[in-house]
């Protein structure tokens, strides 16, 4: 099983990717990118958000078990 530190590092990376994708969506929207591409980007962002929330919960449980 992964250590809390490696899980936290992975979480931080996912958060960075999520923020970058959010910025890209805003830019693409402002540049009138086609709806299909924007929808795909939004779906990727939503999936990242789900991963982030799941990982936060795993880290929380792991930290509780360590104490």
N, C-alpha and C positions, 0 to 999 in steps of 0.2 A: 504494500500500500504506500502511496506517496506521502511524503512528509508535509507538515503544515506549511513549511517555507516554500516548497516547490509548488504546492497548491496555490499559495498566496501569489507567487510569482506568475503563475499561469493566469490567475484571476486578474492581476494588474495588466497583463498583456491583452487579455480579452477586453478589458475596459478601454485600453488605448485604441484597439481596433474598432470598438463600438463608437468611440468619439470621432475617429477619423471617418468612419462610414457616415455618421451623422453630418459631418461637415460636407462630405461629398454629396449627400442627398440634397442638402441645402443649395449647394453650388449648382448641381444638375437641375434642380427645380427652377432656380433663377435663370438658368440658361435654356429653359424650356425643353429639356431632354424629353424624349418620348415616354409616354405613360408606362409602357411595358418595362422599360429599363428602370424607371423610378420604383415601380412596384416590386421588381426583383431586388433592388437595393433595400427597400423597406422590409421585405421578407427576410433578407440576410440580417438586417439590424435586429429584427424581432427574434430571430433564432439566437443571435449572439446574446441578447438580453436574457433569454431563457437559460442559456448556458451559464451566464454570469450569476443569475439567481440560484441555480442549482449548485454551482460551485460554492457560493456563499454559504448555503445551507450545509454542504458537506464539511466545509472548514469549521463552521460553528459546532457541528456535532463532534468533529474530531477534537477540537479544542476542549469541549466539555468532557470528553472521555479521557483526556490527558491530565485533567485535574483531579 
